[in-house]
């Protein structure tokens, strides 16, 4: 068993080496990809990218631990050619290259497509929360400062109170020094904590991650279109089907996806009347006359359009409701009102397409990558780098490591190395 592990580790190192050596580092945005003519050359970004990919594949993410491993780990000695970068150089590389890391990850996705591992016909989208570095108290203090400054700005506009410039400046200075300026509170593992929402679009063929994103929005219902567009760009403009859970129910975005040829299969989120009153689904919409018919055959006519709520309101006549024998089961108001989403037809279509079989496909596709990222690559779902940019860099590296590992498992290391060469 030990011999098998050593062989597997050697194969993974060769895959990392072949992948990174084949990258056009300068074009991807890695700095110092070409050595300067004068002075002592800096570390080749290829070596530092190899170091990080090896680290994330082995749950070694901190720059200090990577420095230690490069001095004692035989695999890393081979991979880096016996280079021993210090932790400051290692950390600086990760801090500087968020966009370049994302671009390198996109190159790996293109390789997977060329090997037939990504079909690009069905894409599953989902999100999960990763804990931020900042403590809950630190984020509360930041939010309190933001609230105070907002109140001072409003008071200044209305000229209601005398503002202490020194206190405002002190609050501004403290806010600028805050190490985690973006993280907000989200539900994480049964608690509320500072976190980021990590979104992925995963190809259903072999559960390879096509694109990933880190957002500040705790909800998923504004991520359907952005993730679909990002996946389409990564797949060269191809058209595909999208599967996602109810959290992505957004009629407006789904409508634009349909217009772009991207077909969403998402259960629609519908509100349910409280108190056991007659549900909206009992009312039949009449498109030719733009009205609703209630179960008793009465008409609810269009009253107003609420663009903020993206809904149209329809109301019955008070006389019809007042004389109705089922009024107590229908409404406690003088007359019944129902709403219809501006993109109701789109919501109905995507809901009908979201069959139980597709929802099962969604679960089996997206839960595998998230489980691997959280507990096989991260070790625990908590970030090491502060700020939104830091979170995006870490998730970019982790996603690249996940895709490499998955491709080795699917193709085998020798065949993958051959494809890389």
Backbone torsions as a table, in degrees:
resi	resn	phi	psi	omega
1	UNK	NA	-38.4	179.6
2	UNK	-65.6	-40.7	179.0
3	UNK	-63.1	-41.7	177.7
4	UNK	-61.1	-41.4	178.6
5	UNK	-63.0	-41.0	179.8
6	UNK	-65.2	-40.6	178.7
7	UNK	-64.6	-43.8	179.2
8	UNK	-62.0	-43.0	179.2
9	UNK	-63.1	-40.7	178.0
10	UNK	-62.6	-41.0	178.9
11	UNK	-63.8	-42.2	179.8
12	UNK	-63.5	-40.8	177.8
13	UNK	-61.6	-40.3	179.0
14	UNK	-66.8	-35.7	176.8
15	UNK	-65.7	-46.1	178.1
16	UNK	-58.2	-46.7	-178.4
17	UNK	-61.0	-46.4	-178.4
18	UNK	-65.7	-39.5	-179.4
19	UNK	-64.8	-50.3	-175.4
20	UNK	-68.9	-39.1	-180.0
21	UNK	-64.0	-24.9	180.0
22	UNK	-85.6	-3.6	-178.4
23	UNK	-82.4	141.4	173.3
24	UNK	-85.6	84.6	-168.4
25	UNK	-59.5	-41.0	-177.6
26	UNK	-66.1	-42.8	179.8
27	UNK	-66.8	-30.9	-179.9
28	UNK	-77.7	-13.0	176.5
29	UNK	104.7	11.2	177.4
30	UNK	-78.0	129.7	-179.4
31	UNK	-79.4	152.8	-179.2
32	UNK	61.4	26.4	177.6
33	UNK	-67.5	-23.0	173.3
34	UNK	-121.3	129.9	-175.9
35	UNK	-67.2	144.1	176.4
36	UNK	-71.5	156.8	-178.4
37	UNK	-74.7	-23.2	-178.6
38	UNK	-120.8	158.2	176.7
39	UNK	78.6	172.7	180.0
40	UNK	-74.8	128.1	-177.9
41	UNK	-65.2	143.6	175.5
42	UNK	-78.9	177.0	178.8
43	UNK	-66.8	135.9	176.0
44	UNK	-64.6	127.7	-179.6
45	UNK	-59.9	-22.6	175.9
46	UNK	-60.5	-43.5	-178.7
47	UNK	-65.2	-41.1	-178.8
48	UNK	-71.6	-33.4	175.6
49	UNK	-67.8	-40.4	175.4
50	UNK	-59.7	-42.6	-179.8
51	UNK	-60.6	-45.3	-178.9
52	UNK	-68.5	-41.0	179.0
53	UNK	-63.2	-42.4	176.1
54	UNK	-62.0	-43.0	-178.5
55	UNK	-62.2	-47.6	-178.6
56	UNK	-67.2	-29.5	176.8
57	UNK	-72.5	-15.9	-177.8
58	UNK	-122.2	23.5	178.2
59	UNK	57.4	35.4	176.2
60	UNK	-117.8	100.2	-173.2
61	UNK	-111.3	-23.9	-175.2
62	UNK	-78.1	144.8	-178.3
63	UNK	-64.3	-35.0	179.3
64	UNK	-68.4	-40.3	178.0
65	UNK	-68.2	-36.4	177.2
66	UNK	-65.7	-37.3	175.9
67	UNK	-61.2	-45.6	179.6
68	UNK	-62.2	-45.0	-177.8
69	UNK	-64.0	-35.3	-178.9
70	UNK	-66.2	-19.3	-179.9
71	UNK	-95.0	-16.5	-175.7
72	UNK	-124.4	-16.7	-173.7
73	UNK	-92.9	118.1	-176.3
74	UNK	-62.4	-38.1	179.6
75	UNK	-61.5	-44.0	179.1
76	UNK	-69.5	-33.2	176.2
77	UNK	-59.0	-42.2	177.9
78	UNK	-68.7	-44.1	-174.9
79	UNK	-65.0	-36.4	-176.4
80	UNK	-99.7	2.2	-178.3
81	UNK	63.8	38.0	179.7
82	UNK	62.8	28.4	171.3
83	UNK	-82.0	146.7	-179.5
84	UNK	-127.7	73.7	-179.8
85	UNK	-65.8	144.9	178.0
86	UNK	-80.8	163.3	-173.1
87	UNK	-64.0	-28.5	179.2
88	UNK	-67.1	-42.2	178.0
89	UNK	-65.8	-38.6	179.7
90	UNK	-64.5	-47.7	-179.3
91	UNK	-65.7	-38.2	-179.4
92	UNK	-64.2	-38.3	178.6
93	UNK	-60.3	-45.9	-179.1
94	UNK	-67.4	-36.6	-179.1
95	UNK	-67.7	-34.5	-172.0
96	UNK	-84.2	-19.9	-162.5
97	UNK	-120.4	42.1	179.1
98	UNK	-61.0	-51.8	-177.1
99	UNK	-67.6	-36.5	179.6
100	UNK	-67.4	-37.8	177.4
101	UNK	-63.4	-42.4	177.4
102	UNK	-61.5	-41.2	179.5
103	UNK	-65.9	-38.3	177.6
104	UNK	-65.7	-38.3	176.3
105	UNK	-62.5	-37.1	177.7
106	UNK	-65.3	-35.2	176.8
107	UNK	-63.7	-37.9	178.3
108	UNK	-66.6	-37.3	176.9
109	UNK	-63.2	-40.5	178.1
110	UNK	-64.7	-37.0	176.1
111	UNK	-63.2	-44.0	178.9
112	UNK	-60.9	-38.8	176.5
113	UNK	-63.6	-43.6	-178.4
114	UNK	-66.2	-25.1	177.9
115	UNK	-87.9	-0.5	-180.0
116	UNK	78.9	15.9	-179.1
117	UNK	-86.9	-18.5	176.0
118	UNK	-120.2	119.1	-178.9
119	UNK	-90.8	-30.8	178.4
120	UNK	70.7	29.8	178.3
121	UNK	-104.3	-36.8	178.0
122	UNK	-129.7	125.3	-179.7
123	UNK	-121.3	125.9	177.1
124	UNK	-99.9	131.8	-178.7
125	UNK	-114.9	135.7	177.1
126	UNK	-158.1	165.6	179.6
127	UNK	-133.9	156.7	175.7
128	UNK	-149.4	162.4	-175.5
129	UNK	-101.3	137.0	172.7
130	UNK	-118.2	130.4	-179.7
131	UNK	-62.2	137.7	174.3
132	UNK	-80.8	168.9	179.5
133	UNK	-70.8	-39.0	-173.2
134	UNK	-63.1	149.4	175.5
135	UNK	-80.3	163.8	178.6
136	UNK	-63.0	-39.8	179.7
137	UNK	-63.2	-39.5	-179.6
138	UNK	-64.2	-41.8	-179.6
139	UNK	-70.6	-38.1	176.3
140	UNK	-60.6	-41.7	178.4
141	UNK	-62.2	-42.7	178.5
142	UNK	-62.2	-45.1	179.6
143	UNK	-64.8	-34.3	176.9
144	UNK	-66.0	-40.8	176.9
145	UNK	-64.0	-42.2	179.1
146	UNK	-62.9	-41.5	179.1
147	UNK	-64.7	-40.9	179.1
148	UNK	-62.9	-44.7	-178.9
149	UNK	-67.0	-36.6	176.4
150	UNK	-63.5	-41.6	-179.9
151	UNK	-66.4	-36.4	178.3
152	UNK	-67.9	-37.6	178.3
153	UNK	-65.5	-41.7	178.6
154	UNK	-66.0	-41.9	179.6
155	UNK	-64.2	-36.3	178.9
156	UNK	-66.1	-39.9	179.2
157	UNK	-65.6	-37.5	-177.2
158	UNK	-91.9	-8.0	178.6
159	UNK	52.9	48.0	-177.3
160	UNK	-92.2	-36.1	-175.6
161	UNK	-131.2	164.3	174.6
162	UNK	-83.9	125.9	-175.0
163	UNK	-98.7	135.7	177.0
164	UNK	-87.2	104.7	-177.4
165	UNK	-58.5	-36.1	-178.7
166	UNK	-64.7	-41.4	-179.9
167	UNK	-67.1	-39.9	178.6
168	UNK	-64.8	-43.6	-180.0
169	UNK	-64.5	-39.2	178.3
170	UNK	-63.4	-40.1	178.4
171	UNK	-66.0	-41.0	178.1
172	UNK	-62.4	-44.6	-179.7
173	UNK	-62.6	-42.1	-179.6
174	UNK	-66.9	-37.1	179.0
175	UNK	-67.3	-38.8	179.2
176	UNK	-65.0	-29.9	-178.3
177	UNK	-85.1	-4.6	-176.1
178	UNK	-65.3	128.6	-174.1
179	UNK	-73.3	-17.2	-177.9
180	UNK	-128.8	77.3	-170.5
181	UNK	-76.3	-9.9	-174.3
182	UNK	-117.5	-29.4	-172.1
183	UNK	-58.4	137.5	176.7
184	UNK	-121.8	175.6	-178.7
185	UNK	-80.9	133.2	177.9
186	UNK	-141.3	162.9	176.0
187	UNK	-76.9	119.6	-179.7
188	UNK	-132.7	115.1	174.7
189	UNK	50.2	48.5	175.6
190	UNK	81.1	5.8	178.0
191	UNK	-134.6	173.6	177.3
192	UNK	-108.5	122.7	-175.0
193	UNK	-151.1	161.3	174.5
194	UNK	-62.4	130.3	-174.5
195	UNK	-159.7	171.7	172.4
196	UNK	-122.9	149.9	179.3
197	UNK	-95.8	112.4	-178.3
198	UNK	-95.6	121.5	-179.4
199	UNK	-105.9	141.4	175.1
200	UNK	-135.0	148.1	169.4
201	UNK	-115.9	117.5	-169.5
202	UNK	-118.5	131.5	176.4
203	UNK	-73.4	132.5	-173.6
204	UNK	-76.3	-12.8	-177.3
205	UNK	-63.5	-52.0	-178.1
206	UNK	-135.5	19.8	177.4
207	UNK	57.8	38.0	173.3
208	UNK	-90.2	139.2	-178.2
209	UNK	-80.1	120.5	-179.2
210	UNK	-82.3	-48.3	175.8
211	UNK	-144.4	158.1	175.7
212	UNK	-139.0	158.6	178.5
213	UNK	-151.4	153.1	175.7
214	UNK	-118.5	122.5	-175.1
215	UNK	-121.0	162.5	177.7
216	UNK	-96.2	-4.9	-177.7
217	UNK	-85.9	120.8	-178.6
218	UNK	-68.4	-28.3	179.4
219	UNK	-88.6	160.7	-179.7
220	UNK	-100.5	-8.9	-168.1
221	UNK	-73.7	0.2	173.1
222	UNK	-112.6	13.9	-175.8
223	UNK	-109.7	-5.2	-176.5
224	UNK	-61.0	-55.9	-177.4
225	UNK	-67.1	-46.5	179.1
226	UNK	-57.8	-41.8	-179.8
227	UNK	-70.7	-37.8	177.8
228	UNK	-64.4	-42.4	179.7
229	UNK	-66.3	-40.8	179.1
230	UNK	-64.4	-40.4	178.4
231	UNK	-65.9	-39.9	179.0
232	UNK	-63.4	-40.5	177.8
233	UNK	-63.8	-42.7	179.8
234	UNK	-65.6	-27.8	-179.0
235	UNK	-96.5	17.0	174.1
236	UNK	73.7	27.1	177.2
237	UNK	84.1	10.1	-179.6
238	UNK	-71.2	158.9	179.1
239	UNK	-98.3	145.0	-176.9
240	UNK	-155.0	172.0	175.3
241	UNK	-96.3	144.9	-179.2
242	UNK	-114.6	131.8	172.8
243	UNK	-119.4	134.5	-179.8
244	UNK	-155.5	165.7	-179.0
245	UNK	-86.9	-177.0	-174.5
246	UNK	-61.4	-25.1	179.8
247	UNK	-60.0	-19.2	-179.1
248	UNK	-98.0	12.3	179.8
249	UNK	-67.6	109.0	-179.1
250	UNK	-150.8	101.8	-174.6
251	UNK	-60.4	-40.6	-178.3
252	UNK	-64.2	-47.2	179.7
253	UNK	-69.1	-38.4	178.2
254	UNK	-62.5	-37.2	178.6
255	UNK	-63.5	-42.9	178.4
256	UNK	-68.3	-33.2	175.5
257	UNK	-62.7	-44.4	178.7
258	UNK	-61.0	-40.5	179.2
259	UNK	-63.1	-30.3	179.4
260	UNK	-86.7	1.1	179.8
261	UNK	86.3	11.1	178.0
262	UNK	-101.7	115.4	-169.8
263	UNK	-95.5	112.2	-179.3
264	UNK	-83.2	138.1	173.7
265	UNK	-120.3	88.4	-171.6
266	UNK	-135.4	128.3	174.5
267	UNK	-63.8	130.7	-178.1
268	UNK	-76.7	137.9	175.7
269	UNK	-87.1	116.1	-179.6
270	UNK	-117.6	138.7	176.4
271	UNK	-73.6	149.6	-179.7
272	UNK	-117.5	134.3	-179.8
273	UNK	-64.3	135.7	178.4
274	UNK	-78.3	157.0	175.2
275	UNK	75.6	15.1	178.1
276	UNK	72.1	17.3	178.7
277	UNK	-70.9	161.4	-176.7
278	UNK	-56.7	127.0	-174.4
279	UNK	-75.3	156.3	179.3
280	UNK	-59.3	-30.5	-177.8
281	UNK	-63.2	-16.9	178.3
282	UNK	-77.1	-10.0	-179.0
283	UNK	-98.7	130.9	-174.2
284	UNK	-99.6	123.5	179.3
285	UNK	-80.0	137.6	179.0
286	UNK	-112.9	96.8	-173.8
287	UNK	-63.7	-31.9	-176.8
288	UNK	-67.7	-30.5	179.3
289	UNK	-111.5	1.2	-180.0
290	UNK	50.5	58.5	177.1
291	UNK	-150.5	172.6	176.4
292	UNK	-113.8	148.6	170.1
293	UNK	-111.1	129.7	179.3
294	UNK	-82.0	170.8	-179.3
295	UNK	-59.3	-21.8	179.1
296	UNK	-92.4	5.8	176.7
297	UNK	86.9	3.0	178.7
298	UNK	-81.4	158.5	-174.5
299	UNK	-102.9	135.5	171.5
300	UNK	-107.7	117.8	-174.1
301	UNK	-95.8	158.9	-179.8
302	UNK	-68.5	131.3	-178.4
303	UNK	-111.7	-50.0	-176.9
304	UNK	-157.0	159.8	177.1
305	UNK	-110.1	124.9	177.4
306	UNK	-110.7	96.6	-176.3
307	UNK	-66.8	-31.4	178.8
308	UNK	-62.4	-40.7	179.0
309	UNK	-88.9	-3.0	-177.2
310	UNK	53.2	46.7	-175.5
311	UNK	-144.7	155.3	173.8
312	UNK	-113.8	136.3	-177.5
313	UNK	-102.4	134.9	178.1
314	UNK	-122.7	140.6	-173.7
315	UNK	-135.0	141.3	175.8
316	UNK	-83.5	164.3	175.1
317	UNK	-75.7	143.8	-179.8
318	UNK	-62.7	-34.6	-179.7
319	UNK	-67.7	-36.7	178.8
320	UNK	-66.8	-43.0	-179.3
321	UNK	-71.7	-36.9	-177.9
322	UNK	-64.8	-30.7	-179.4
323	UNK	-96.3	6.7	-175.3
324	UNK	-87.4	133.6	179.8
325	UNK	-72.5	-17.3	-177.7
326	UNK	-103.6	14.1	-176.2
327	UNK	-58.8	-39.1	-177.8
328	UNK	-62.7	-29.8	178.4
329	UNK	-88.8	-6.9	-173.8
330	UNK	-105.2	-48.2	-175.9
331	UNK	-158.1	151.3	174.1
332	UNK	-97.3	-6.0	178.3
333	UNK	-86.0	167.8	178.1
334	UNK	-59.5	-29.6	-179.6
335	UNK	-148.7	151.1	-175.9
336	UNK	-81.8	141.8	175.9
337	UNK	-129.3	139.1	174.7
338	UNK	-128.8	157.1	178.5
339	UNK	-116.2	152.7	176.9
340	UNK	-132.5	125.6	-178.7
341	UNK	-65.2	145.7	179.4
342	UNK	-59.3	-27.9	179.4
343	UNK	-114.9	43.7	-175.3
344	UNK	-62.0	-39.1	179.8
345	UNK	-62.6	-39.5	178.4
346	UNK	-64.4	-44.5	178.4
347	UNK	-59.6	-41.8	179.1
348	UNK	-63.9	-42.9	-178.6
349	UNK	-64.0	-47.9	-176.3
350	UNK	-70.0	-29.7	176.9
351	UNK	-67.4	-41.8	178.6
352	UNK	-65.7	-32.6	179.3
353	UNK	-74.1	-22.8	-175.5
354	UNK	-79.7	74.6	-177.9
355	UNK	-74.8	159.4	176.3
356	UNK	-55.1	-36.8	179.6
357	UNK	-63.7	-39.8	178.9
358	UNK	-70.9	-35.4	177.1
359	UNK	-66.5	-34.1	174.7
360	UNK	-66.9	-41.1	175.8
361	UNK	-60.9	-41.4	178.5
362	UNK	-59.1	-48.8	-178.5
363	UNK	-61.6	-45.0	-177.1
364	UNK	-69.8	-19.1	-179.7
365	UNK	-87.9	-51.8	-170.0
366	UNK	-84.7	-25.1	-177.1
367	UNK	-73.5	-28.7	178.2
368	UNK	-63.1	-53.5	179.4
369	UNK	-60.7	-42.1	-179.2
370	UNK	-63.9	-41.4	178.1
371	UNK	-62.1	-41.2	179.6
372	UNK	-67.9	-44.4	179.4
373	UNK	-59.9	-45.2	-173.9
374	UNK	-72.4	-44.2	-167.4
375	UNK	-115.4	-12.9	176.4
376	UNK	-103.6	-31.4	-178.6
377	UNK	-102.9	-50.3	178.0
378	UNK	-77.6	-32.4	-173.0
379	UNK	89.1	-40.3	172.5
380	UNK	-156.7	145.6	-172.6
381	UNK	-75.8	64.8	175.8
382	UNK	-136.3	135.0	-176.9
383	UNK	-79.1	156.6	175.8
384	UNK	-102.1	-28.6	-176.8
385	UNK	-95.2	143.2	-178.9
386	UNK	-87.5	153.2	174.0
387	UNK	83.3	163.9	-177.8
388	UNK	-64.1	-41.7	179.4
389	UNK	-64.1	-40.0	177.3
390	UNK	-63.0	-42.5	178.6
391	UNK	-62.6	-41.0	-179.4
392	UNK	-66.8	-37.0	177.4
393	UNK	-64.6	-46.3	-179.9
394	UNK	-61.9	-45.4	-179.5
395	UNK	-66.4	-34.9	176.7
396	UNK	-62.4	-45.5	177.9
397	UNK	-65.3	-42.8	-178.8
398	UNK	-65.0	-39.4	178.9
399	UNK	-65.1	-41.5	177.9
400	UNK	-62.3	-42.9	178.4
401	UNK	-63.0	-41.9	178.9
402	UNK	-61.2	-48.0	-178.7
403	UNK	-62.5	-40.4	176.6
404	UNK	-60.3	-47.0	-179.6
405	UNK	-61.9	-42.6	-179.6
406	UNK	-65.5	-40.2	-179.9
407	UNK	-67.4	-36.3	175.2
408	UNK	-62.6	-43.1	-179.7
409	UNK	-65.7	-32.8	-176.5
410	UNK	-82.2	-45.0	-174.9
411	UNK	-97.4	-26.4	-168.9
412	UNK	90.2	143.1	-174.9
413	UNK	-62.2	-45.8	-178.4
414	UNK	-58.5	-43.3	-179.2
415	UNK	-68.2	-37.4	179.4
416	UNK	-68.7	-40.2	176.6
417	UNK	-61.2	-40.6	178.6
418	UNK	-62.7	-42.1	178.4
419	UNK	-64.2	-37.8	179.8
420	UNK	-67.0	-36.5	179.5
421	UNK	-74.4	NA	NA
